């Protein structure tokens, strides 16, 4: 038998092997990440860094379900367990893919691996007496129903030339950027949440929402490394607006943002997102 024939024979044997599911222990995250990097439909929330940041910042139990065939990972399902009912916990125990993210769910190379992961997740939810929630389209199997349409997402292609961004933006936004430049606003990129967290808190408090703790942003910056940063807008040297961004392959995802009461009057957010888009285009996003 030639080498090519042996390789094809091994591939056929592997494809016919049974799929098993196990929880990946701490230390095997590189195996998880290596699989995620092969999948074009992966999101930043499938990255093992997201679960690690959740565990570090909030202490919620996390579960890394991995489907395997012939010793190789063929699918993954990240899950976060939220506590049950109690003081300040009105929603019951939930097992979510993925907690604090806007996407998640099964990421698999084939339907058999996807089914095995869902079987394992449903069994785990029963063991934990939890409701299982996927932030993805509901699977076509009994017992699953779509959730309420609470969130929206959008994607927009960016021009290839950063100098074309001004012409590409709406006229009102272009005026805002020019006014911000005339006011002397500056932009700096950092990998530090110290100045960003008060901006985020000011923004959500105006909406009557509790703010995330600084340790959450620090955990994201730590576990995502160069794939996460903070852009701050400065007025006379003081931060007045900021955005924490996840960089995922060729996509720039501004995920958390905030600003002081003066940021709107100075058009800081128009300036901030224009600066971030320029950075994204320069990075080939």
C-alpha positions as CSV (number, residue, x, y, z in Angstrom):
1,X,0.0,0.0,0.0
2,X,1.4,3.4,-0.9
3,X,1.6,6.3,1.5
4,X,-1.3,8.1,-0.2
5,X,-3.4,5.0,0.0
6,X,-2.6,4.6,3.7
7,X,-3.5,8.2,4.3
8,X,-6.9,7.8,2.6
9,X,-7.6,4.6,4.4
10,X,-6.8,6.3,7.8
11,X,-9.1,9.2,6.8
12,X,-11.9,6.8,6.0
13,X,-11.5,5.0,9.3
14,X,-11.5,8.2,11.2
15,X,-14.6,9.4,9.5
16,X,-16.4,6.2,10.5
17,X,-15.3,6.4,14.1
18,X,-17.9,7.1,16.8
19,X,-18.2,10.6,18.2
20,X,-17.7,11.0,21.9
21,X,-18.1,14.2,24.1
22,X,-16.0,15.2,27.1
23,X,-15.3,18.3,29.1
24,X,-11.9,19.7,28.3
25,X,-10.0,20.4,31.5
26,X,-8.0,23.5,32.2
27,X,-4.7,23.2,30.3
28,X,-6.2,21.9,27.1
29,X,-7.4,25.2,25.8
30,X,-4.8,25.2,23.0
31,X,-6.7,22.1,21.5
32,X,-9.9,24.1,21.7
33,X,-8.4,27.2,20.1
34,X,-6.8,25.2,17.3
35,X,-10.2,23.8,16.3
36,X,-11.9,27.2,16.6
37,X,-9.3,28.7,14.2
38,X,-10.2,26.1,11.6
39,X,-13.9,27.2,11.5
40,X,-15.0,30.1,9.3
41,X,-18.3,30.4,11.4
42,X,-16.5,30.9,14.7
43,X,-17.1,34.0,16.8
44,X,-14.9,35.7,19.5
45,X,-17.3,34.1,22.0
46,X,-16.2,30.6,21.0
47,X,-12.6,31.5,21.9
48,X,-11.4,29.8,25.1
49,X,-10.3,33.3,26.3
50,X,-14.0,34.3,26.7
51,X,-14.8,31.5,29.1
52,X,-11.6,32.1,31.0
53,X,-12.4,35.8,31.4
54,X,-15.9,35.0,32.6
55,X,-14.5,32.5,35.2
56,X,-11.8,35.0,36.4
57,X,-14.1,38.0,36.6
58,X,-17.3,36.6,37.9
59,X,-16.5,33.1,39.3
60,X,-19.3,31.5,37.3
61,X,-18.7,27.8,36.5
62,X,-17.8,27.2,32.9
63,X,-18.1,24.0,30.9
64,X,-16.0,23.3,27.8
65,X,-17.8,20.5,25.9
66,X,-15.8,19.0,23.1
67,X,-16.8,16.4,20.5
68,X,-14.1,14.1,19.4
69,X,-13.7,11.4,16.7
70,X,-10.6,9.2,16.7
71,X,-8.9,11.5,19.2
72,X,-9.5,14.7,17.2
73,X,-11.8,17.5,18.1
74,X,-14.7,17.8,15.7
75,X,-16.9,20.3,17.6
76,X,-17.1,22.5,20.7
77,X,-19.8,24.1,22.8
78,X,-18.8,26.7,25.4
79,X,-21.2,27.1,28.4
80,X,-21.6,29.3,31.4
81,X,-23.7,28.4,34.4
82,X,-25.6,31.3,36.0
83,X,-26.8,30.9,39.6
84,X,-30.3,30.0,40.5
85,X,-33.1,31.9,42.1
86,X,-32.3,34.0,45.1
87,X,-31.8,37.6,46.3
88,X,-31.2,39.6,43.1
89,X,-31.4,36.4,40.9
90,X,-34.9,36.4,39.5
91,X,-34.4,34.4,36.4
92,X,-33.6,30.9,37.7
93,X,-30.6,28.7,36.9
94,X,-29.4,29.0,33.3
95,X,-26.7,27.2,31.3
96,X,-25.9,29.7,28.5
97,X,-23.8,29.5,25.4
98,X,-22.4,31.9,25.8
99,X,-22.7,34.1,28.9
100,X,-22.1,37.8,28.5
101,X,-21.8,37.3,24.7
102,X,-24.1,38.0,21.9
103,X,-23.4,34.8,20.0
104,X,-22.3,31.2,20.8
105,X,-23.9,27.8,20.5
106,X,-22.5,24.7,18.8
107,X,-19.5,25.0,16.5
108,X,-19.0,21.7,14.7
109,X,-17.4,20.2,11.6
110,X,-20.3,17.8,11.0
111,X,-23.9,17.1,12.0
112,X,-23.1,14.1,14.1
113,X,-20.7,16.1,16.2
114,X,-23.3,18.9,16.6
115,X,-26.0,16.4,17.7
116,X,-23.6,14.8,20.2
117,X,-22.8,18.1,21.7
118,X,-26.5,19.1,22.0
119,X,-27.2,15.7,23.6
120,X,-24.4,16.3,26.2
121,X,-25.5,19.9,26.9
122,X,-29.2,18.8,27.4
123,X,-28.0,16.1,29.8
124,X,-25.8,18.5,31.7
125,X,-28.6,21.0,32.0
126,X,-30.9,18.3,33.4
127,X,-28.2,17.3,35.9
128,X,-27.8,21.0,37.0
129,X,-31.5,21.7,37.0
130,X,-30.9,24.5,34.6
131,X,-32.6,26.0,31.5
132,X,-30.3,25.6,28.5
133,X,-29.9,28.7,26.3
134,X,-28.0,29.0,23.1
135,X,-27.4,32.5,21.6
136,X,-27.7,31.1,18.2
137,X,-30.6,29.9,15.9
138,X,-32.5,27.1,17.7
139,X,-31.6,23.6,16.6
140,X,-34.2,21.5,14.8
141,X,-35.0,19.1,17.6
142,X,-37.8,18.7,20.0
143,X,-38.1,21.1,23.0
144,X,-36.3,24.0,21.5
145,X,-38.0,27.3,20.9
146,X,-36.8,30.7,19.7
147,X,-36.2,33.3,22.3
148,X,-37.5,36.9,22.2
149,X,-36.0,39.3,19.7
150,X,-34.2,41.4,22.3
151,X,-31.0,42.1,20.4
152,X,-29.9,43.1,16.9
153,X,-26.6,42.9,15.1
154,X,-25.3,44.3,12.0
155,X,-22.2,44.2,9.8
156,X,-20.8,46.7,7.3
157,X,-18.0,46.4,4.9
158,X,-15.3,49.1,5.3
159,X,-13.6,50.9,2.4
160,X,-10.0,49.7,1.6
161,X,-8.6,53.3,1.9
162,X,-8.7,54.9,5.3
163,X,-8.8,58.3,3.6
164,X,-12.0,57.3,1.9
165,X,-13.8,56.9,5.3
166,X,-14.9,60.6,5.4
167,X,-16.6,60.4,2.0
168,X,-18.1,57.0,3.0
169,X,-19.7,58.4,6.2
170,X,-23.0,60.3,6.4
171,X,-22.7,64.0,6.1
172,X,-23.9,64.6,9.7
173,X,-21.1,62.3,11.0
174,X,-18.5,64.0,8.9
175,X,-19.5,67.3,10.4
176,X,-19.2,65.7,13.9
177,X,-15.7,64.5,13.2
178,X,-14.6,67.9,11.9
179,X,-16.0,69.6,14.9
180,X,-14.2,67.2,17.2
181,X,-10.9,67.8,15.4
182,X,-11.4,71.5,15.7
183,X,-12.1,71.1,19.4
184,X,-8.7,69.4,19.8
185,X,-9.9,65.9,20.7
186,X,-7.2,63.2,20.7
187,X,-7.4,59.4,20.5
188,X,-5.2,56.9,22.1
189,X,-5.2,53.1,22.0
190,X,-4.4,51.3,25.3
191,X,-4.6,47.8,26.8
192,X,-5.7,49.1,30.2
193,X,-9.3,49.4,31.6
194,X,-8.5,51.9,34.3
195,X,-9.8,55.0,32.5
196,X,-12.4,53.1,30.4
197,X,-14.5,51.6,33.2
198,X,-15.7,55.0,34.6
199,X,-16.8,55.9,31.0
200,X,-18.7,52.7,30.6
201,X,-20.3,53.2,34.1
202,X,-21.4,56.7,33.3
203,X,-23.0,55.6,30.1
204,X,-25.0,52.6,31.6
205,X,-26.0,54.5,34.8
206,X,-27.8,57.1,32.6
207,X,-29.9,54.2,31.3
208,X,-30.5,52.8,34.8
209,X,-28.3,49.8,34.3
210,X,-25.7,48.4,36.6
211,X,-22.1,48.7,35.4
212,X,-19.7,45.8,34.9
213,X,-16.8,45.8,37.3
214,X,-13.3,46.8,36.0
215,X,-12.1,43.3,36.6
216,X,-14.3,42.1,33.7
217,X,-12.7,44.4,31.2
218,X,-9.2,43.6,32.5
219,X,-9.9,39.9,32.2
220,X,-10.9,40.4,28.5
221,X,-7.8,42.4,27.8
222,X,-5.7,39.7,29.6
223,X,-7.1,36.6,27.9
224,X,-7.5,38.1,24.4
225,X,-4.1,39.7,24.3
226,X,-3.5,41.7,21.1
227,X,-7.0,40.8,20.0
228,X,-8.6,43.2,22.4
229,X,-7.9,46.9,23.2
230,X,-9.4,50.1,24.4
231,X,-9.7,53.4,22.4
232,X,-9.9,56.5,24.6
233,X,-10.9,60.0,23.4
234,X,-9.2,62.8,25.3
235,X,-10.3,66.4,25.7
236,X,-7.6,68.6,27.2
237,X,-5.9,65.4,28.4
238,X,-8.9,63.9,30.1
239,X,-10.8,60.8,28.9
240,X,-14.4,61.7,27.8
241,X,-15.3,58.6,25.7
242,X,-14.0,55.2,25.1
243,X,-14.7,51.8,23.4
244,X,-13.4,48.3,24.1
245,X,-13.0,46.4,20.9
246,X,-12.6,42.7,20.0
247,X,-10.5,42.0,16.9
248,X,-11.7,38.8,15.3
249,X,-9.8,37.8,12.1
250,X,-10.9,40.5,9.5
251,X,-13.6,41.9,11.7
252,X,-13.5,44.8,14.2
253,X,-16.2,44.4,16.9
254,X,-16.7,47.4,19.1
255,X,-18.3,45.7,22.1
256,X,-18.5,48.1,25.1
257,X,-18.6,51.8,24.9
258,X,-19.3,54.8,27.1
259,X,-18.7,58.5,27.6
260,X,-19.2,61.4,30.0
261,X,-22.0,63.9,29.8
262,X,-19.7,66.3,27.8
263,X,-18.8,63.8,25.1
264,X,-22.0,64.3,23.1
265,X,-21.5,68.1,23.0
266,X,-18.0,67.6,21.6
267,X,-19.0,65.0,19.1
268,X,-16.6,62.6,20.8
269,X,-18.4,59.4,19.6
270,X,-18.3,60.4,15.9
271,X,-14.6,61.1,16.3
272,X,-14.1,57.8,18.3
273,X,-15.8,55.5,15.7
274,X,-14.1,57.3,12.8
275,X,-10.7,56.7,14.5
276,X,-11.6,53.1,15.2
277,X,-12.6,52.5,11.6
278,X,-9.4,54.0,10.4
279,X,-7.5,51.7,12.6
280,X,-9.6,48.7,11.3
281,X,-8.9,49.6,7.7
282,X,-5.2,49.9,8.4
283,X,-5.3,46.4,9.9
284,X,-7.0,45.0,6.8
285,X,-10.4,44.6,8.4
